[in-house]
Amino acid sequence: MFGQGVRPPEVARRLRVSRKSAYAWHTAWRQGGSAALASKGAGGPGADSTMPRQNSCRPSWRRDQRRTAGWRTSGGPLRGSRN
């Protein structure tokens, strides 16, 4: 669209994206042509295949903790500073 003279605000309207994104695309297009607008792959968490995947969303240090719901794991309920 940029090659056809369509301005970034019109691109944003047609593609239903923010003007900020359209202007960023326009800048990339001016500096690197159509190749600069090519997809660089999926984004977001888990998109980098070099990172090991976890089976849980919980960090590993939390995964091993028991839920005590205010109870000590031994010795009865927590009583604050009272013994």
N, CA, C and O of each residue as an XYZ file, in Angstrom:
332
protein
N       0.815     -1.199      0.000
C       0.000      0.000      0.000
C       0.856      1.261      0.000
O       0.529      2.251     -0.654
N       1.974      1.205      0.756
C       2.835      2.392      0.804
C       3.404      2.702     -0.561
O       3.569      3.869     -0.917
N       3.711      1.656     -1.340
C       4.233      1.852     -2.691
C       3.217      2.487     -3.627
O       3.585      3.074     -4.644
N       1.945      2.370     -3.284
C       0.877      2.962     -4.093
C       0.515      4.364     -3.612
O      -0.420      4.981     -4.123
N       1.265      4.864     -2.619
C       1.034      6.219     -2.139
C       0.002      6.336     -1.034
O      -0.427      7.442     -0.705
N      -0.402      5.223     -0.461
C      -1.377      5.270      0.628
C      -0.653      5.723      1.891
O       0.384      5.165      2.249
N      -1.194      6.723      2.560
C      -0.587      7.295      3.757
C      -0.835      6.390      4.969
O      -1.812      5.641      4.988
N       0.045      6.452      5.987
C      -0.106      5.606      7.174
C      -1.462      5.684      7.880
O      -1.957      4.641      8.306
N      -2.095      6.858      8.030
C      -3.414      6.859      8.677
C      -4.467      6.041      7.911
O      -5.327      5.401      8.515
N      -4.386      6.074      6.586
C      -5.317      5.299      5.765
C      -5.008      3.806      5.871
O      -5.922      2.983      5.911
N      -3.722      3.455      5.916
C      -3.328      2.057      6.104
C      -3.871      1.557      7.436
O      -4.418      0.458      7.521
N      -3.717      2.376      8.477
C      -4.213      2.005      9.810
C      -5.722      1.763      9.776
O      -6.207      0.795     10.363
N      -6.457      2.625      9.101
C      -7.905      2.469      9.022
C      -8.288      1.209      8.269
O      -9.155      0.458      8.713
N      -7.646      0.971      7.127
C      -7.991     -0.203      6.315
C      -7.662     -1.520      7.013
O      -8.419     -2.486      6.922
N      -6.531     -1.548      7.710
C      -6.101     -2.793      8.350
C      -6.558     -2.911      9.805
O      -6.301     -3.912     10.474
N      -7.239     -1.870     10.278
C      -7.778     -1.846     11.641
C      -6.682     -2.052     12.690
O      -6.794     -2.890     13.585
N      -5.619     -1.252     12.545
C      -4.523     -1.235     13.507
C      -4.327      0.203     13.968
O      -4.957      1.121     13.442
N      -3.457      0.396     14.948
C      -3.210      1.748     15.442
C      -2.394      2.546     14.427
O      -1.668      1.981     13.609
N      -2.529      3.859     14.497
C      -1.723      4.726     13.633
C      -0.252      4.558     13.956
O       0.597      4.619     13.066
N       0.053      4.344     15.242
C       1.445      4.151     15.654
C       2.070      2.970     14.917
O       3.202      3.060     14.441
N       1.326      1.853     14.821
C       1.827      0.686     14.088
C       2.014      1.014     12.612
O       3.019      0.636     12.012
N       1.049      1.716     12.028
C       1.135      2.052     10.609
C       2.337      2.950     10.330
O       3.030      2.773      9.329
N       2.580      3.912     11.215
C       3.749      4.775     11.025
C       5.046      3.995     11.206
O       6.018      4.245     10.492
N       5.077      3.044     12.161
C       6.276      2.208     12.340
C       6.518      1.364     11.095
O       7.660      1.224     10.657
N       5.459      0.801     10.520
C       5.590      0.025      9.287
C       6.081      0.908      8.145
O       6.920      0.493      7.345
N       5.552      2.130      8.076
C       5.948      3.044      7.007
C       7.435      3.375      7.108
O       8.142      3.406      6.101
N       7.900      3.619      8.330
C       9.321      3.904      8.533
C      10.173      2.707      8.127
O      11.190      2.863      7.451
N       9.756      1.513      8.539
C      10.493      0.296      8.170
C      10.497      0.110      6.655
O      11.519     -0.260      6.078
N       9.368      0.362      6.014
C       9.261      0.217      4.556
C      10.190      1.204      3.843
O      10.857      0.839      2.875
N      10.233      2.468      4.325
C      11.111      3.464      3.705
C      12.578      3.078      3.843
O      13.373      3.316      2.935
N      12.939      2.480      4.983
C      14.347      2.155      5.220
C      14.781      0.837      4.583
O      15.938      0.688      4.189
N      13.836     -0.142      4.478
C      14.247     -1.450      3.993
C      13.370     -2.060      2.926
O      13.583     -3.211      2.546
N      12.398     -1.331      2.434
C      11.521     -1.857      1.398
C      10.575     -2.928      1.923
O      10.376     -3.064      3.130
N      10.002     -3.678      1.007
C       9.025     -4.707      1.357
C       9.621     -5.792      2.239
O       8.914     -6.378      3.060
N      10.918     -6.070      2.080
C      11.566     -7.107      2.888
C      11.541     -6.745      4.371
O      11.491     -7.627      5.228
N      11.576     -5.445      4.673
C      11.551     -5.004      6.069
C      10.191     -5.252      6.709
O      10.081     -5.267      7.935
N       9.162     -5.444      5.903
C       7.818     -5.683      6.434
C       7.475     -7.162      6.530
O       6.391     -7.516      6.994
N       8.383     -8.030      6.099
C       8.128     -9.475      6.132
C       8.030     -9.958      7.570
O       8.676     -9.408      8.463
N       7.231    -10.975      7.789
C       7.050    -11.542      9.121
C       8.357    -12.122      9.637
O       9.125    -12.735      8.897
N       8.585    -11.913     10.919
C       9.766    -12.474     11.560
C       9.399    -13.688     12.399
O      10.190    -14.143     13.225
N       8.192    -14.212     12.183
C       7.736    -15.389     12.911
C       6.780    -15.022     14.026
O       6.480    -13.852     14.265
N       6.317    -16.047     14.692
C       5.358    -15.857     15.777
C       6.015    -15.140     16.941
O       7.199    -15.331     17.218
N       5.244    -14.322     17.610
C       5.740    -13.619     18.782
C       5.087    -14.137     20.039
O       4.259    -15.047     19.996
N       5.462    -13.559     21.146
C       4.863    -13.917     22.422
C       5.627    -15.002     23.142
O       6.602    -15.542     22.618
N       5.181    -15.325     24.355
C       5.866    -16.339     25.136
C       5.791    -17.704     24.469
O       4.751    -18.083     23.930
N       6.869    -18.422     24.505
C       6.899    -19.746     23.907
C       7.199    -19.742     22.424
O       7.282    -20.808     21.815
N       7.364    -18.572     21.825
C       7.624    -18.515     20.394
C       9.074    -18.842     20.073
O       9.380    -19.294     18.969
N       9.964    -18.618     21.028
C      11.385    -18.896     20.813
C      11.637    -20.375     21.064
O      11.553    -20.832     22.204
N      11.941    -21.123     20.021
C      12.099    -22.565     20.152
C      13.379    -22.948     20.870
O      13.564    -24.118     21.206
N      14.276    -21.987     21.115
C      15.512    -22.312     21.829
C      15.293    -22.389     23.333
O      16.132    -22.929     24.054
N      14.180    -21.857     23.811
C      13.890    -21.887     25.247
C      13.169    -23.187     25.588
O      12.271    -23.602     24.856
N      13.555    -23.842     26.702
C      12.839    -25.057     27.093
C      11.420    -24.727     27.532
O      11.179    -23.693     28.156
N      10.499    -25.598     27.208
C       9.104    -25.366     27.580
C       8.810    -26.002     28.930
O       9.318    -27.078     29.246
N       7.996    -25.336     29.710
C       7.575    -25.848     31.006
C       6.173    -26.436     30.866
O       5.384    -25.982     30.038
N       5.875    -27.427     31.662
C       4.540    -28.021     31.637
C       3.546    -27.206     32.439
O       2.338    -27.418     32.334
N       4.036    -26.289     33.226
C       3.165    -25.513     34.091
C       3.510    -24.044     33.944
O       4.635    -23.685     33.597
N       2.518    -23.195     34.216
C       2.762    -21.762     34.182
C       3.433    -21.295     35.472
O       3.955    -20.182     35.526
N       3.425    -22.127     36.503
C       4.040    -21.751     37.768
C       5.549    -21.889     37.663
O       6.039    -22.850     37.070
N       6.299    -20.939     38.233
C       7.750    -21.086     38.252
C       8.148    -22.349     39.004
O       7.428    -22.790     39.900
N       9.282    -22.930     38.649
C       9.670    -24.206     39.249
C       9.848    -24.098     40.749
O       9.584    -25.071     41.455
N      10.281    -22.966     41.270
C      10.461    -22.843     42.711
C       9.121    -22.822     43.433
O       9.070    -23.151     44.619
N       8.034    -22.447     42.760
C       6.699    -22.468     43.367
C       6.031    -23.825     43.171
O       5.185    -24.221     43.972
N       6.399    -24.529     42.127
C       5.762    -25.796     41.799
C       5.979    -26.830     42.904
O       5.124    -27.685     43.135
N       7.130    -26.749     43.588
C       7.464    -27.739     44.598
C       6.941    -27.382     45.990
O       7.023    -28.203     46.904
N       6.412    -26.187     46.163
C       5.913    -25.783     47.474
C       4.524    -26.345     47.719
O       3.691    -26.398     46.814
N       4.288    -26.760     48.942
C       2.949    -27.220     49.309
C       2.091    -26.022     49.674
O       2.592    -25.006     50.155
N       0.815    -26.150     49.444
C      -0.114    -25.115     49.887
C      -0.474    -25.414     51.335
O      -1.050    -26.458     51.640
N      -0.131    -24.490     52.219
C      -0.369    -24.743     53.632
C      -1.580    -23.999     54.161
O      -2.041    -24.316     55.257
N      -2.115    -23.033     53.445
C      -3.321    -22.288     53.826
C      -3.253    -21.794     55.269
O      -4.231    -21.903     56.008
N      -2.114    -21.255     55.670
C      -1.987    -20.696     57.007
C      -1.565    -21.702     58.059
O      -1.372    -21.333     59.218
N      -1.420    -22.945     57.691
C      -0.993    -23.963     58.645
C       0.474    -24.268     58.431
O       0.959    -24.303     57.300
N       1.165    -24.484     59.520
C       2.551    -24.929     59.416
C       2.539    -26.334     58.839
O       1.561    -27.067     58.989
N       3.612    -26.701     58.190
C       3.663    -28.056     57.668
C       3.799    -29.064     58.806
O       3.500    -30.244     58.622
N       4.245    -28.614     59.978
C       4.227    -29.441     61.184
C       4.096    -28.516     62.379
O       4.705    -27.446     62.395
N       3.320    -28.898     63.377
C       3.230    -28.107     64.587
C       1.983    -27.264     64.744
O       1.922    -26.487     65.698
N       0.984    -27.356     63.881
C      -0.255    -26.645     64.086
C      -0.317    -25.317     63.348
O       0.539    -25.015     62.516
N      -1.354    -24.515     63.665
C      -1.565    -23.255     62.926
C      -0.544    -22.192     63.307
O       0.031    -22.220     64.396
N      -0.331    -21.249     62.385
C       0.546    -20.121     62.662
C      -0.148    -19.177     63.644
O      -1.350    -18.942     63.526
N       0.577    -18.648     64.588
C      -0.021    -17.755     65.586
C       0.662    -16.405     65.630
O       0.518    -15.684     66.617
N       1.394    -16.040     64.603
C       2.067    -14.747     64.615
C       3.194    -14.753     65.639
O       3.984    -15.696     65.680
N       3.281    -13.690     66.483
C       4.361    -13.606     67.453
C       4.051    -14.369     68.731
O       4.942    -14.573     69.555
N       2.790    -14.801     68.915
C       2.422    -15.561     70.117
C       2.898    -17.000     69.990
O       2.915    -17.564     68.896
N       3.283    -17.589     71.117
C       3.751    -18.978     71.108
C       2.714    -19.892     71.625
O       2.934    -21.102     71.691
